[in-house]
Amino acid sequence: MRADVVVLGAGIVGVSIALHLQERGRRVVLVDRRGAGEETSHGNAGLIERASIVPYAFPRELTTLLRYGLNRSTEAHYHLSFLPKIAPWLLRYWRASSPRALAEASRAMLPLIELCVTEHERLMAQAGIAPMLRKTGWIKAFRSQRNLDKALAEAARAKPFGIRYDALDDAAIHAREPHLSDVIVGGIHWLDPATVPDPGGVAKGYARLFVQRGGRFLEGDARSFGVAPGGWAVDTAEGRVSAEIGVVALGPWSDVVFAPLGYRIPLAVKRGYHMHYKASGNAVLNHPVLDTDSGFVLAPMSQGIRLTTGAEFASREAPPTPVQLDRAEPLAREIFPLSERADREPWLGNRPCLPDMRPVIGPAPKHPGLWFAFGHNHHGFTLGPVTGRLVGEMMDGQAPCADPYWFRADRF
Ligand SMILES: Cc1cc2nc3c(=O)[nH]c(=O)nc-3n(C[C@H](O)[C@H](O)[C@H](O)COP(=O)(O)OP(=O)(O)OC[C@H]3O[C@@H](n4cnc5c(N)ncnc54)[C@H](O)[C@@H]3O)c2cc1C
C-alpha cells in the first residue's frame, strides 16, 4: 500500500496531524498498535488549558523541594531506584526552570496556547462532537487563605496576556460549587479554558472523521518502521505501507523510532494515575477543580468524578505504584462527597516530557521526509489540534502559527 504520509501514533497528537494533512490533500495512513486515544490521551483530566501560559516548572522553593525530596507528598512521587537514571534529566529540567528560561519557554508556547480552544472547537464541530466542549473553565481551589492570596497576586500577572478569571471568596466558590466542603476557602475560576467529559472519546471522534473522509487507520507496530525505497515503510495488519513522509507522534513511546535512527532526544515520562468515583447522594461537581494545596484534580467526566494525580518519576515500564492516588483519595473526600470507587484498578498514563517543557515539532534533522511531533508534557490534550495545524503549515511552507525555532529536534 502506498500513501503520501504515514502517521505513527493515534493519540490526540497523531489523529490531529492526520486530519490536518488529509485536509491539505494528502493521502494519509494512520497507524497504531491499538485504537485511537486509548493511552495517555484517554485518561487525562480533559482540560484544554488556555490559561496555562507558564509551563509546569521544576519547583524552586526550598520548602517544596524538601517536601518532594522526602517522597511523602501527594503532588510528586519517585521510585528511589530510578533516581540515578533520571537525575541528569531532572538537572536539565531544573536549569530550564530558571525565571529567565521559563519566561522564554512561556513566550515560545504562547501562540500555541492561544489557539488551543479554537482549534479543538473547529475539529469537534467537523467531527460532530461539538456538545462535548464545555466552555465553562475550571477552578483552582484553595484550603488556605494565604496560598489563595499568593495565587491571586500571581494570577494578576497573567492579565496582560488576556487571561480572564474570577477571584472567588468563600461564598463565591460555594455558589459555583455548592457541594465543595468548607475546607475550601476560595479559589480562582479560569474562564478561558474549555474542558471535555471524555478526552479519549474526543480522539476517537477525530479518528472517525479522518476515516469518514477516506483516511486509512491501520493496526501496526511502529517498531517495524524504517527507511524504504521512496521514503519510509511500516508493517500493518493489512500489509506493508510505504510513504514519502513519516510522522512520529507516538507520545511517550516516540523513542522506539527516533532512538534506533540515532537521535538522542531527552524524552522522559511523568507518570500519572486516575480513578473514577460516584458522587454521594445528589452531590454534583460543575467544573474540574484543582485542590491546589494537595495537588490533584477532581473532574466531572462521563464515567464519574475523575481524580487525576500529579507526577510520578519512574521508568515507563515499571509496574503501577499508585501511592499518590492512595494519598489523594482521603484528601479528596475532605473536599467533596465521593462515594465508592467506580474502577477496579487505577489507570496509569505517561506524560511525554522534555526537560525544557516544549514539545519537539518539525522535520527530523538527519532524515529527509521524517517528521517529529511529541513531548507535549502536561498539555498534550490541549495542544493536539494546534500541533496538527503547525505541522501542516510547516510541511506546505506556509507562515506557521507559532515559531518552529523553539520546537526543533536539534536544540538538545
Ligand atoms: C494524569 C494525567 C492528566 C493529564 N491531564 C491533562 C489535561 O487536563 N490537559 C492536557 O492538555 N493534557 C493532560 N495530560 C497530558 C496529556 O494526556 C498528554 O500530553 C497527551 O495525551 C499526549 O498525547 P500523545 O498523542 O502525544 O500521546 P498518546 O496519547 O500516549 O498517544 C501515543 C500513541 O502511540 C501508540 N503507540 C505507542 N507505541 C506504539 C507502537 N510501538 N506501535 C504503534 N503505536 C504505538 C499508543 O498506542 C498511543 O495511541 C495529562 C496526563 C496525565 C497522565
PDBQT file of the ligand as one rigid body, heavy atoms in Angstrom, charges set to zero:
ROOT
HETATM    1  C1  LIG A 501      -2.986  12.072  34.853  1.00  0.00    +0.000 C 
HETATM    2  C2  LIG A 501      -2.815  12.948  33.621  1.00  0.00    +0.000 A 
HETATM    3  C3  LIG A 501      -3.586  14.087  33.492  1.00  0.00    +0.000 A 
HETATM    4  C4  LIG A 501      -3.434  14.905  32.365  1.00  0.00    +0.000 A 
HETATM    5  N1  LIG A 501      -4.267  15.982  32.206  1.00  0.00    +0.000 NA
HETATM    6  C5  LIG A 501      -4.184  16.735  31.079  1.00  0.00    +0.000 A 
HETATM    7  C6  LIG A 501      -5.103  17.784  30.838  1.00  0.00    +0.000 A 
HETATM    8  O1  LIG A 501      -6.031  18.009  31.602  1.00  0.00    +0.000 OA
HETATM    9  N2  LIG A 501      -4.949  18.543  29.710  1.00  0.00    +0.000 N 
HETATM   10  C7  LIG A 501      -3.941  18.297  28.816  1.00  0.00    +0.000 A 
HETATM   11  O2  LIG A 501      -3.820  19.031  27.841  1.00  0.00    +0.000 OA
HETATM   12  N3  LIG A 501      -3.090  17.260  28.994  1.00  0.00    +0.000 NA
HETATM   13  C8  LIG A 501      -3.185  16.473  30.095  1.00  0.00    +0.000 A 
HETATM   14  N4  LIG A 501      -2.326  15.432  30.275  1.00  0.00    +0.000 N 
HETATM   15  C9  LIG A 501      -1.265  15.189  29.280  1.00  0.00    +0.000 C 
HETATM   16  C10 LIG A 501      -1.818  14.572  28.004  1.00  0.00    +0.000 C 
HETATM   17  O3  LIG A 501      -2.682  13.499  28.323  1.00  0.00    +0.000 OA
HETATM   18  C11 LIG A 501      -0.685  14.084  27.099  1.00  0.00    +0.000 C 
HETATM   19  O4  LIG A 501       0.262  15.107  26.921  1.00  0.00    +0.000 OA
HETATM   20  C12 LIG A 501      -1.230  13.672  25.732  1.00  0.00    +0.000 C 
HETATM   21  O5  LIG A 501      -2.284  12.746  25.864  1.00  0.00    +0.000 OA
HETATM   22  C13 LIG A 501      -0.142  13.083  24.841  1.00  0.00    +0.000 C 
HETATM   23  O6  LIG A 501      -0.747  12.725  23.629  1.00  0.00    +0.000 OA
HETATM   24  P1  LIG A 501       0.050  11.931  22.525  1.00  0.00    +0.000 P 
HETATM   25  O7  LIG A 501      -0.846  11.768  21.355  1.00  0.00    +0.000 OA
HETATM   26  O8  LIG A 501       1.374  12.578  22.321  1.00  0.00    +0.000 OA
HETATM   27  O9  LIG A 501       0.373  10.508  23.220  1.00  0.00    +0.000 OA
HETATM   28  P2  LIG A 501      -0.589   9.247  23.476  1.00  0.00    +0.000 P 
HETATM   29  O10 LIG A 501      -1.980   9.668  23.722  1.00  0.00    +0.000 OA
HETATM   30  O11 LIG A 501       0.067   8.408  24.504  1.00  0.00    +0.000 OA
HETATM   31  O12 LIG A 501      -0.553   8.513  22.091  1.00  0.00    +0.000 OA
HETATM   32  C14 LIG A 501       0.546   7.743  21.667  1.00  0.00    +0.000 C 
HETATM   33  C15 LIG A 501       0.018   6.613  20.788  1.00  0.00    +0.000 C 
HETATM   34  O13 LIG A 501       1.132   5.842  20.309  1.00  0.00    +0.000 OA
HETATM   35  C16 LIG A 501       0.722   4.494  20.280  1.00  0.00    +0.000 C 
HETATM   36  N5  LIG A 501       1.892   3.607  20.299  1.00  0.00    +0.000 N 
HETATM   37  C17 LIG A 501       2.844   3.521  21.243  1.00  0.00    +0.000 A 
HETATM   38  N6  LIG A 501       3.773   2.609  20.901  1.00  0.00    +0.000 NA
HETATM   39  C18 LIG A 501       3.415   2.132  19.684  1.00  0.00    +0.000 A 
HETATM   40  C19 LIG A 501       3.972   1.179  18.797  1.00  0.00    +0.000 A 
HETATM   41  N7  LIG A 501       5.101   0.502  19.078  1.00  0.00    +0.000 N 
HETATM   42  N8  LIG A 501       3.342   0.941  17.634  1.00  0.00    +0.000 NA
HETATM   43  C20 LIG A 501       2.197   1.581  17.308  1.00  0.00    +0.000 A 
HETATM   44  N9  LIG A 501       1.614   2.504  18.123  1.00  0.00    +0.000 NA
HETATM   45  C21 LIG A 501       2.216   2.761  19.299  1.00  0.00    +0.000 A 
HETATM   46  C22 LIG A 501      -0.128   4.319  21.518  1.00  0.00    +0.000 C 
HETATM   47  O14 LIG A 501      -0.987   3.179  21.397  1.00  0.00    +0.000 OA
HETATM   48  C23 LIG A 501      -0.886   5.650  21.546  1.00  0.00    +0.000 C 
HETATM   49  O15 LIG A 501      -2.149   5.570  20.896  1.00  0.00    +0.000 OA
HETATM   50  C24 LIG A 501      -2.461  14.575  31.383  1.00  0.00    +0.000 A 
HETATM   51  C25 LIG A 501      -1.710  13.411  31.512  1.00  0.00    +0.000 A 
HETATM   52  C26 LIG A 501      -1.882  12.583  32.620  1.00  0.00    +0.000 A 
HETATM   53  C27 LIG A 501      -1.079  11.323  32.719  1.00  0.00    +0.000 C 
ENDROOT
TORSDOF 0
